[in-house]
Amino acid sequence: MDGRRHVVRAEWRKVAWAKSTWALVTATGLAGGLAGAVNAFHERLLPGASAGALVAPAAASELFAAILCVLVLSAEDVHHTWTTTLVVVPQRALLLGAKWSVGLTGAAAFAVVSLSGCVLGVEAEGLLFPVVGHISMSTLMVAASSELLRIMLAVVVVASVWMGVATIWPNRSAVLTLLVAWELAVANLLALSDPGVAKWVPEGIVQVIAPPVLMVNLVDQMNHGTLVSVPVAAAYLTGLLATLAAVGAWRFVSRDDFEKR
């Protein structure tokens, strides 16, 4: 137990001292704030729009949280310290478990940062462009608290998928390029062009398991085949994550090319 705690603390120190971590935290907060302000301005705080604006933080934080997880997994690549790390922590499964726990905990924290930024963005938009019946901060916080667990789940699921991909495919640059392309372009284009396929991607599955508060058309979408049922979604997502974790663990434990890339 003490050895496990030592390894986890060491991974947290790597994350805390990395400039990229704080750059991602800042970007997450700013993206959440901008998304909240833009959504609130677009909807002009119509009835229920205050909570609707809070749907944005999930998308705003998924990208940055996933990047963080990939960086946590490949931190030794920067300074070519895999040999030193593996000498200090020869139990590769223990090392991988520590990296996964730190990465996913950080991803959950990013959801909080993004949601906080979004709340401030919505409030700032109301102060800059006041309207009659502007939503109060207390009401906004209640809406935010109702969305927090859903957003954390969405962010952690997406981060888990990409962390699994990075564990299986240990090419940091390629995984980050694929990640950015997917989150910024491919996933959105897929949702617009082929909903039948898009409903099976992690972002679509999470909407079924933990739908946004204002997804009033969820039942209608399910009736028309746009979304799958909750049990099927949960089973599919569990199988996907378990497969990625199992294959990734086998790949990590059996690797002998840490310092060759």
SVG drawing of the C-alpha trace seen along z (x, -y; Angstrom):
<svg xmlns="http://www.w3.org/2000/svg" viewBox="-41 -45 58 54">
<polyline fill="none" stroke="black" stroke-width="0.4" points="0.0,0.0 2.8,-2.4 4.6,-1.6 1.4,-2.3 0.9,-5.7 4.5,-6.6 4.1,-5.9 0.8,-7.9 2.4,-10.8 5.4,-10.7 3.0,-10.9 1.1,-13.8 4.4,-15.7 5.2,-15.2 1.8,-16.6 1.9,-19.5 5.4,-20.6 4.6,-20.4 3.9,-23.7 1.6,-21.9 -0.7,-21.0 -1.3,-24.6 -1.6,-25.6 -4.4,-23.0 -6.1,-24.1 -6.1,-27.7 -7.4,-26.7 -10.1,-24.6 -11.4,-27.5 -11.2,-30.0 -13.0,-27.6 -15.7,-26.9 -16.2,-30.6 -16.3,-31.5 -18.7,-28.6 -21.0,-29.6 -21.0,-33.3 -21.6,-32.6 -24.4,-30.1 -26.1,-32.5 -25.8,-35.4 -27.2,-33.2 -30.2,-32.0 -30.6,-35.4 -31.5,-33.5 -34.9,-32.3 -36.7,-30.1 -34.4,-27.2 -31.5,-28.6 -29.4,-29.1 -29.1,-25.4 -28.9,-24.9 -25.8,-27.0 -24.2,-24.7 -24.2,-21.8 -21.2,-23.4 -18.5,-22.6 -18.5,-18.9 -17.4,-19.6 -15.1,-22.4 -13.2,-20.2 -13.2,-16.8 -10.5,-17.8 -8.1,-19.3 -8.8,-16.5 -8.0,-13.8 -4.8,-15.7 -3.8,-15.7 -4.3,-12.0 -2.2,-11.3 0.6,-13.6 0.4,-11.8 0.8,-8.5 3.8,-9.6 5.5,-12.0 8.8,-10.1 8.9,-10.5 9.8,-14.2 13.0,-13.7 13.6,-10.1 13.4,-8.8 11.6,-5.6 14.6,-3.5 15.0,-5.4 11.3,-5.2 11.1,-1.5 14.2,-0.9 12.5,-2.8 9.1,-1.2 9.8,2.2 6.1,3.3 4.7,2.0 1.1,2.8 1.5,0.6 3.0,-2.2 0.3,-2.0 -2.4,-2.0 -0.9,-5.1 -0.8,-6.9 -4.4,-6.0 -5.7,-7.0 -3.9,-10.4 -4.9,-11.1 -8.6,-10.3 -8.7,-12.2 -7.2,-15.2 -9.9,-14.8 -12.6,-14.9 -11.1,-18.1 -11.0,-19.6 -14.8,-19.1 -15.1,-21.2 -12.8,-23.9 -14.7,-24.1 -18.1,-24.2 -16.9,-26.9 -15.6,-28.9 -18.9,-28.4 -20.9,-29.7 -18.7,-32.8 -19.1,-33.2 -22.9,-33.1 -22.8,-35.6 -20.4,-37.9 -22.6,-37.9 -25.6,-38.9 -23.7,-41.8 -22.4,-43.0 -25.8,-42.5 -28.4,-42.9 -31.9,-41.7 -35.1,-41.7 -35.4,-38.7 -31.6,-37.9 -30.9,-34.6 -29.5,-35.0 -26.1,-33.5 -27.8,-31.2 -30.2,-29.8 -27.2,-29.4 -25.3,-27.5 -28.2,-25.1 -28.3,-24.4 -24.5,-23.9 -24.6,-21.4 -27.3,-19.4 -25.0,-19.2 -21.7,-18.5 -21.8,-14.7 -23.0,-14.3 -20.2,-16.5 -17.6,-14.7 -18.8,-11.4 -18.7,-12.5 -15.2,-13.9 -13.8,-10.9 -15.3,-8.5 -13.8,-10.4 -10.5,-10.7 -10.5,-7.0 -11.0,-6.1 -8.1,-8.2 -5.9,-7.0 -6.6,-3.5 -5.7,-4.4 -2.5,-6.0 -1.6,-2.9 -2.1,-0.6 -0.5,-2.9 2.6,-4.5 3.1,-7.2 2.5,-10.4 2.5,-12.8 0.2,-10.6 -2.3,-10.0 -2.4,-13.7 -2.9,-14.6 -5.7,-12.0 -7.3,-13.2 -7.4,-16.9 -8.7,-16.0 -11.4,-13.8 -12.6,-16.1 -12.6,-19.3 -13.8,-18.0 -14.5,-14.3 -16.9,-13.7 -19.0,-16.7 -19.0,-15.9 -20.0,-12.4 -22.9,-13.5 -24.2,-15.7 -23.7,-13.3 -24.4,-9.9 -26.3,-9.8 -26.6,-6.1 -22.9,-5.7 -22.4,-8.7 -24.6,-7.2 -22.0,-4.6 -19.1,-6.9 -18.3,-7.6 -19.7,-11.1 -23.1,-9.8 -23.2,-6.9 -22.6,-9.1 -25.6,-11.3 -27.8,-8.2 -26.5,-7.1 -26.4,-10.6 -28.4,-13.0 -28.1,-16.7 -30.9,-18.2 -32.5,-20.0 -32.3,-17.1 -36.1,-17.2 -36.0,-15.3 -34.2,-12.3 -37.2,-10.0 -38.1,-11.2 -34.6,-10.6 -34.6,-7.1 -38.0,-6.3 -36.6,-7.3 -33.4,-5.2 -31.1,-8.2 -30.0,-6.9 -29.7,-3.5 -31.4,-2.3 -29.7,-2.9 -28.9,0.8 -27.4,1.3 -25.4,-1.9 -24.1,-1.0 -23.1,2.5 -21.4,1.2 -19.5,-1.5 -18.4,0.9 -17.2,3.4 -15.3,0.8 -13.5,-0.6 -12.7,2.9 -11.3,3.9 -9.1,0.8 -7.9,1.2 -7.1,4.9 -5.4,4.6 -3.5,1.5 -2.4,3.2 -1.1,6.2 0.7,3.9 2.3,1.8 3.5,4.7 4.9,6.5 6.6,3.5 10.4,3.4 10.7,0.3 10.2,-2.5 13.5,-4.3 13.7,-3.4 11.2,-5.9"/>
</svg>
